[in-house]
Amino acid sequence: MAGDIVHSLHSFFLAPGYQVTGVFMKNWDSLDEHGHRGLPESAWCHGLHGGCLGLHGAVTFTEYLGLRSAVDSTERAWAYTPPWTPRVPGAMDSMESALAYAALWTPKSARAHAALDFLNEYEKGRTPNPDIVCNKHIKFSCLLRYAMDNLAVRLLQAADSYKDQTFFLSQVSQDALRRTIFPLGGLTKEFVKKIAAENGLHHVLQRKESMGICFVGKRNFEKFILQYLQPRPGNFISIEDSKVLGAHQGWFLYTLGQRARIGGLREPWYVVEKDSTRGDVFVAPHVDHPALYRELLRTSRVHWIAEEPPAVLVRDKMMECHFRFRHQMALVPCVLTLNQDGTVWVTAVKAVRALAPGQFAVFYKGDECLGSGKILRLGPSAYTLQRGKDRSQVASEGSGDGVGSGPGPTPRPSGAP
């Protein structure tokens, strides 16, 4: 931003839909000439163009937008991003922008290259064009590299929470997101349909939405898996009394929380544990059975999108946020505990139903998707904890004759690591 009308209006039009960082470059340093640096306002007005309004004009325009600006006069390249997200006057309520302001000292090597080319051309009797050289070596080289290395892109939830895709984008790299835009992110599905209808795209409106597993599509899942994996027969076992209720073709065909269709049984049973060693699948008789609920899990090394990892998590080793492990499920308040290997323990504020190893725990702070980690390990279920509590209580109240070791057999542990 040189402070003139063209540069100012660029930021004005971008601000409602993007997080914009305005940059003022000081491409010449009085220290190179006189051995000392003075920073009067006039010295800053020889930035991008000789006739520009300079730093004063650029700062004035950011103030007009109701946004903060910041200037730093150090030798290194520097940018400032405010921790708040101010509202831009006149912008849509759902669109906010944080227009930061940065005064950027061009690296001395780049300044020297451009300046020497300028002087050498004059020495040869030619008429140089320093603006072209500046664009090549400074704006679209030094500045571009600085922006790519230092200005992180945040992944925000869409305006339409039902169609929000951040859950599925939570493992995408920062490098890829910097080169990606989501033109419909600020629109609802109904508004998009309205636009399509107004533009005669009726054939698109009549098509059903794509559903099903990526690269598999919508088909009989068990039949598909057994085309590629060998069956490993095992038993369905009641978590409450260890009674064998039926047989299955492979423990890997089932996920925690799903209904287990057991031949000969009319009432519904639900998968609550899996034993990969024995091949058994443990089931419970109610959709809200306590064996389905857990409040603790451990993830793989977390992929953080904008900050690796968040500063507050590094400082305190703990951080409050929200998470989900299924698309469109309500966000769950939780506390993250950072491990030395980059994995995290996730403690939910209240027990969550049907946590499943292999799914991704996706983390959010406000509207921002922070990243995700694959669920590798689960804590004990509410049912297991209650049985342990009951067994302990009975043991402490017993007479010492061995009676009251606990109500019923103890369920075998899950095969999850």
N, C-alpha and C positions, 0 to 999 in steps of 0.2 A: 504494500500500500504506500503510494507516494503522497497521498493526501489530496490528489486532484479528483475531478469529477468521475473519470473513467474508473479508476481504481476503487473509489469509494462506492460507486454504484454496483460494482461486481460483488462486494461484500453485502451490500444492501439486499440484492436479489437472492444471494445464496443463504443468508442468515436464517430465514424462516424454516428451511428444510435441512440445514446442515450445521454441524459444529465447525465454525469457521475460525481460523487463526490468522489474523492480519499480521503481516511481517513488514517491518521497515528496515531496509539494509543501509548501513553506513559503509560505503565502499572506499572511502579514503580516510586516512588517519593522519592528523597533524604531527603525530609522533614521528612518522616516517620523514617528515620534512624538517622539523625543528628540534627533535629530541625531547619534546614534552607534549603532553596532550591537554588541550583546553576543550571544554565542552559547552561553549555558549550555544544558544538555540540556533544561531545562524550556521554554526558548523554542521548541524544535523541536516541542514536543508540542501545538501549536495548529494543526495542519495541516488535515486533511480534516474532522475532527469535533472538537468541544470535548472529548469524552470518550474520544478515541482513545488508544492506547498510544504513539503517536508514533514518532519515529525509533528510539528504543531498542527498542521492540517489533518493528519491521520488521527491523532489523538482526539482532536475536536470532533471528528466524525464518529468515532467510537462512543464518545460521550453523548452525541446526538441520538445514537441508537439505544442509549440507556445502558451501555456496557462499560466495564472497567478496562483500563489500559495499563500497561506496565512497561517500564523502560529500564534496561540494565546496561551499564557502561563498562562491562568487563571485556577482556580480550577474546574470550571463548564465545562460540555460537551459543545462543540461549533463547529459549522460548518460554512463555508464561501461559499456563492454562488455569483459569480460576476454578476453585472447588465447587462453585455454585453453577446453576444453569439459569441465567436471567431470561426473562420473557421479553421478546422483541415487540415493540409497539406495532400494532396492526397485524401481527401474525395470527394464524389460527391457534385456538387454545391448545390443540393437541400437538402443535409444532413449536418446539422451543430451541433456542440456540445459545451456545456459549461462544461469543466472539472474543477470543483472547487477543492480546496485542503483544508483539515481540519486537524489540529492537535488536537487530542481528548484526554483529560485527562479522564482516566477510573475512575468512581466514587470510592471513598475510600472504601466503603462497599464491592464492587466487588473485588477490589485489595486485601483487607484483606481476603476475603473468599478464593481466589485462593492461596494467599501466605501462609495462615495458613494450608490449605490442604497440600501444598508442604512441609512445615516444619514438620507438624505432621507425615506425611508419613516417613520422614527421622528419626524422633525421634523413630518411631516404627521399624526402621531397614529395611524399605521397599524402593524400588526404584520408586519414583513417575514419572508420566508423566504430567507435568504442561500444555503442549499444549492442551491435551484433555480437561482438566478442564477449560482452558482459552476459548476454543471454546464454551463449554457449558454455562459458567457463564458470559463471557464478550462479545465475538464477536457475538454470536447468542442469546444473552439475552439483556445485557445493550445496546450494539451498535444497535441491531435490533430495540429495543423499541425506542431508540433515533431517528433512521432514520424514523420509521413509524410516530413518533409524530412531527418531525420537518422538514423533507424534502418533501415539497409538490410537487405533480405531476402537470404539466401544460398540458392542452389539446390544441393541435395545429391542424390547418387546414391541410388537406391531400394535397399531391402533385397534385392530380387530383381535381381541384376545382368543377367540375361537379358532382363528386361522393362523395365529402366531406360529412362526417356524423356528424360533430361537432354540427350542429344545433339540431339534435335529441339526442345528448349526453349531452346537456347543463345543464341537471338537475341531472346527475349521480353524486354520492357522491365521495369525494376525496378518501375515504377508498376503494371503488370499483375500481376506476381508478388506484390505486396503484397496484392492482392485475390483471390489464388488459394490454394486448399488442395488437397493431394493425399492423400485419405483412405487410399489403399491403399499409400502410399509405404513404410510399414514392414512390409508383408506380402509373402510369397512368392506366386507364382501358384497353387501347390498348396493353400496355406492359403485363398486366395480361393475356389477351387473347392469346398473343403470347406464353407465358409460358405454358398455358393450351394446346395449339395446339402442341407445341414441346413435351409435355408429353402424348400425345394421349388422352386427355380428350375432345374428340369431342362431346360426348353426352351432356356435360355441356355447350359447346359453342352454341349448337343448342337450348337450352332452353331459353324462354323469361324471362326477369327480373321480379322479383316479384314487383307488383305495388298495389295500393289501400291502404285503411286505415288499420292500424294495428288491427288485430283480427276481422275485418269486411270483408276485401278483396274488390274486385272490383265488385260492384253490384249497383242496383238502390237505391240510398241513401234515397230518400223520402219514398219509400215503406218500406225499412228496419226500419227507425225511427218510422213510424206509426204502425209498428207491436208491438212496445213496449211503445209508448207514445200516449196518447189520443189526437185526433185532437182538435184544438182550432181555429175554423174558424175566419177569419178577413178580412180586406180589403187592397188592394193595393191603396195607395193614392199618388198623385203627390206632390212632395215637393215644386213645384213652385206655384200651385194654389189651392191645397187641394182637387182637384177633385178625386172622387172615380173612379178607372180605372178597377177594377175587384176584385175577391175574392180569398182567399187561405185557406189552411187547417191548418195552424199553423205558427206563426211568427218565431218559433224556427227552422223551416226548412230552413231558409235563413241566409246567411252571408253577411256582407257588401261587396259590390263590385261585387257580382255575378249578372248574368243576370236573371231578373224575367220574366218568360214566362207567359204572361198575355193573357188569351183567348180573341180573337177578335181583338188584336192589332198586326199589322204587324211589326211596328218599334220596335227596342230593347229598353227596360227600365232596369235600374240597381238599385239594393238595396242600399240606402244611409243612412237610419235610421230605427230603430225598436222601437215600443212602446209596451213594455211587459204588461203594465196595460190594454190598450185597445185592444191589439192584432193586431194593424195595422202595415203594412210595407210600409215605404215611399220609393218612387222610383223617379229616375231622367232620363231624356230622352237621355243622352249622356254618352258614356263610360268614358269621361274625365270631367264630370260635376264637378264644384267646390265643390258640396256637398259631393263628395267622398274623398276630400283631407283634411288632418289634419296634424298639426305639433307637437301636444302635447298629451302625454298619461301618465297614471300612472300605475305602476305594483304592483303586490303583493310583499311580502318580497322576495328579490332577493336571489337565490342560487348562491353563488360565489364558483368557483371551487378550486382555489389555494390560494386565499387570501381573508379573510372574514372580511370586504370588502376590496378592494384595499386601500393601505395606502394613496394615493393621494386623494381619495374620502373622507376618514375619515378626513384628514387634512384640505382640502379646501371646503368640503361639495359639491363640484362640480368636474366633470371630463369629459374631451373630449374623445370620443371613437367612435365606429361605432355600428350599430345594424341592424338586419333583423328580420322579423316576419314570413317569408315564406322561405322554403328551396330553395336555388339556386337564390333567388333574390339578386340584387346588394346591397352591404353594404351601409348603409345610415349614413353619419356623424351626430353626435348628441352630446348633452351635458346632462349629468346625474346630477340630484340634489338629494342628499341623505336626506331622512326623518328619524326622530327619531325611527320609528318603523321598519326600514330596507327596506321599500319600496322606490322606486325612481320615480321621474318625469323625463320623457324623452322628450327633446326638439330637434326635428329634425332641421337640418340646413335649409332644405326646406320641404314644405308640402309633405306628403307621401299619396299615394292612397290606399284606402280600408283597413285602420287599423281596426282590429276587436277584440272586447273583447273576452277573452277566449284563443286567440292565445298567444304564448310566444314571448316576446322581448328578443332576444339573442344578447349578447354584445361581441364585439371583440376589441382587441388592437393589431394592426399588424396581425400576423398569429395566435395569441392566442385567444381562446374562453374563455372569463372571467366567463361566467355563464348566467343565464337568470331569468326572472320573468314573471309571467302570466299577461297579459294586463287586467286590471280591469275597467279602466275608460279612456274615451277619451275627449280631449279638443274640442272646437267648430270647425266646419268645415269652410273651406274658404268661403263657400256660406253663412253660418250664420254670419260670421264676416263681410262680405261685405254688407249684408242686414242691419246689425246693424249700420254699417258706413253710409250707404245710408239714413237710417231712421234718424240718428242723424244729418246728413247734411241737409236733407229736413226740419227737425224741426227747426234748427237754422236759415234757410233761410225763414221760413214761416212768414205769417203776423199775426199769433196769432188767426186765425179764425177756427183752427182745421183741415184745409185742408193740405194734404201732410203728413199723418201719416206713410207713407211707401208704397212702391209698392207691392200690393198683401198681402195676409194673411201671418202671421208668422207661419212657420212650427212648429208642436208640437215637444217637446224635445224627445230625445232618451230615451228608457227605461233602458239604461245602467246606473249602479250605479255611 
